[in-house]
């Protein structure tokens, strides 16, 4: 049975399983590569990611299982592409959200420069 689908599973649980498929930096990077290229061969992914073939294969299997990518074999080559155009939208929204979060955190950090100096503790050197 597909990881995302299940009998009588609430949508929030199905959604959480989708995010589990994204819960590794290598898988996010794979999705960035395949959405930018439209279709990418395993060799090109290995060149870009600098990981062993067995690790790449495991990550690709997770992405396939979560319906995020599809594969097509042509001769001895296997090519991957996003399963849905919305995968690219998801990555763009996540990046935009992250930039906003980091910008807000940076603003808060910079605002600490306006805080008054604190008195140094008095040290008793008896």
C-alpha contacts under 8 A as a table, 3 or more apart, distances in Angstrom:
res1	aa1	res2	aa2	distance
1	X	5	X	7.24
1	X	6	X	7.52
2	X	5	X	5.42
2	X	6	X	7.48
2	X	65	X	6.79
2	X	66	X	7.57
3	X	6	X	7.49
3	X	17	X	7.24
3	X	65	X	6.34
3	X	66	X	6.07
4	X	14	X	5.37
4	X	15	X	7.76
4	X	17	X	6.25
4	X	18	X	6.64
4	X	66	X	6.27
4	X	67	X	7.89
5	X	9	X	7.61
5	X	14	X	6.83
6	X	9	X	5.64
9	X	13	X	6.52
9	X	14	X	6.78
10	X	13	X	5.48
10	X	14	X	6.58
11	X	14	X	5.01
11	X	15	X	6.02
12	X	15	X	4.94
12	X	16	X	6.10
13	X	16	X	5.02
13	X	17	X	6.36
14	X	17	X	5.17
14	X	18	X	6.46
15	X	18	X	5.02
15	X	19	X	6.46
16	X	19	X	5.12
16	X	20	X	6.30
17	X	20	X	4.92
17	X	21	X	6.65
17	X	66	X	7.69
18	X	21	X	5.29
18	X	22	X	6.98
18	X	66	X	6.07
19	X	22	X	4.99
19	X	23	X	6.22
20	X	23	X	4.92
21	X	24	X	7.68
21	X	27	X	7.69
21	X	62	X	6.18
21	X	63	X	5.97
21	X	66	X	5.83
22	X	25	X	7.76
22	X	27	X	6.07
22	X	28	X	5.93
22	X	63	X	7.76
23	X	27	X	7.42
23	X	28	X	7.71
24	X	27	X	5.40
24	X	28	X	6.45
25	X	28	X	5.07
25	X	29	X	6.15
26	X	29	X	5.04
26	X	30	X	6.11
26	X	49	X	7.71
26	X	59	X	7.36
27	X	30	X	4.96
27	X	31	X	6.25
27	X	59	X	6.01
27	X	60	X	7.47
27	X	63	X	7.16
28	X	31	X	5.15
28	X	32	X	6.26
29	X	32	X	4.93
29	X	33	X	6.20
30	X	33	X	5.13
30	X	34	X	6.19
30	X	45	X	7.24
31	X	34	X	5.19
31	X	35	X	5.90
31	X	69	X	7.91
31	X	82	X	7.31
31	X	87	X	7.78
31	X	88	X	7.90
32	X	35	X	5.34
32	X	36	X	6.09
32	X	88	X	7.59
32	X	91	X	7.33
33	X	36	X	5.22
33	X	37	X	6.08
33	X	40	X	7.58
33	X	45	X	7.71
34	X	37	X	5.06
34	X	38	X	5.44
34	X	39	X	5.60
34	X	40	X	5.70
34	X	80	X	6.75
34	X	81	X	5.47
34	X	82	X	6.40
35	X	38	X	5.16
35	X	39	X	7.48
35	X	81	X	6.95
35	X	82	X	6.12
35	X	87	X	7.50
35	X	88	X	5.71
37	X	40	X	6.20
38	X	81	X	5.73
38	X	82	X	7.18
39	X	79	X	6.26
39	X	80	X	5.39
39	X	81	X	4.47
39	X	82	X	7.69
40	X	44	X	6.53
40	X	45	X	6.96
40	X	79	X	5.29
40	X	80	X	5.30
40	X	81	X	6.53
41	X	44	X	5.39
41	X	45	X	6.45
41	X	77	X	6.84
41	X	78	X	5.73
41	X	79	X	4.18
41	X	80	X	6.22
42	X	45	X	5.03
42	X	46	X	6.20
42	X	77	X	7.33
42	X	78	X	6.02
42	X	79	X	6.21
42	X	80	X	7.49
43	X	46	X	5.10
43	X	47	X	6.23
44	X	47	X	5.04
44	X	48	X	6.19
45	X	48	X	5.15
45	X	49	X	5.95
46	X	49	X	5.25
46	X	50	X	5.53
46	X	51	X	6.12
46	X	52	X	7.32
46	X	53	X	6.92
46	X	56	X	7.24
47	X	50	X	5.61
51	X	55	X	6.56
51	X	56	X	6.56
52	X	55	X	5.37
52	X	56	X	6.33
53	X	56	X	5.07
53	X	57	X	6.01
54	X	57	X	5.06
54	X	58	X	6.31
55	X	58	X	5.14
55	X	59	X	6.36
56	X	59	X	5.19
56	X	60	X	6.09
57	X	60	X	5.10
57	X	61	X	6.09
58	X	61	X	5.08
58	X	62	X	6.43
59	X	62	X	5.16
59	X	63	X	6.35
60	X	63	X	5.03
60	X	64	X	6.11
60	X	69	X	7.87
61	X	64	X	5.06
61	X	65	X	6.00
62	X	65	X	5.01
62	X	66	X	6.20
63	X	66	X	5.20
63	X	67	X	6.29
63	X	68	X	5.23
63	X	69	X	5.79
64	X	67	X	4.99
64	X	68	X	5.83
64	X	69	X	5.14
64	X	70	X	6.01
64	X	71	X	7.91
65	X	68	X	7.70
67	X	70	X	7.26
67	X	83	X	6.30
68	X	82	X	6.01
68	X	83	X	5.20
68	X	84	X	7.07
68	X	87	X	6.81
69	X	80	X	6.43
69	X	81	X	5.56
69	X	82	X	4.37
69	X	83	X	4.37
69	X	84	X	7.66
70	X	80	X	5.70
70	X	81	X	5.68
70	X	82	X	6.25
70	X	83	X	5.20
71	X	78	X	6.55
71	X	79	X	5.48
71	X	80	X	4.49
71	X	81	X	6.57
72	X	78	X	5.60
72	X	79	X	5.28
72	X	80	X	6.56
73	X	76	X	6.99
73	X	77	X	5.74
73	X	78	X	4.33
73	X	79	X	6.32
74	X	77	X	5.29
74	X	78	X	6.18
74	X	79	X	7.70
75	X	78	X	7.98
82	X	85	X	6.58
82	X	87	X	6.47
82	X	88	X	7.88
83	X	87	X	7.49
84	X	87	X	5.77
85	X	88	X	5.90
85	X	89	X	7.10
86	X	89	X	4.75
86	X	90	X	6.07
87	X	90	X	5.07
87	X	91	X	6.40
88	X	91	X	5.14
88	X	92	X	6.22
89	X	92	X	5.07
89	X	93	X	6.13
90	X	93	X	5.22
90	X	94	X	6.11
91	X	94	X	5.09
91	X	95	X	6.14
92	X	95	X	5.15
92	X	96	X	6.15
93	X	96	X	5.06
93	X	97	X	6.05
94	X	97	X	5.12
94	X	98	X	6.09
95	X	98	X	5.06
95	X	99	X	6.13
96	X	99	X	5.15
96	X	100	X	6.25
97	X	100	X	5.11
97	X	101	X	6.18
98	X	101	X	5.03
98	X	102	X	6.07
99	X	102	X	5.15
99	X	103	X	5.96
100	X	103	X	5.05
100	X	104	X	6.13
101	X	104	X	5.20
101	X	105	X	6.20
102	X	105	X	5.01
102	X	106	X	6.05
103	X	106	X	5.01
103	X	107	X	6.17
104	X	107	X	5.05
104	X	108	X	6.31
105	X	108	X	5.13
105	X	109	X	6.18
106	X	109	X	4.99
106	X	110	X	6.09
107	X	110	X	5.13
107	X	111	X	6.18
108	X	111	X	5.10
108	X	112	X	6.77
109	X	112	X	5.50
109	X	113	X	7.67
110	X	113	X	5.71
111	X	114	X	5.75
111	X	115	X	7.62
112	X	115	X	5.39
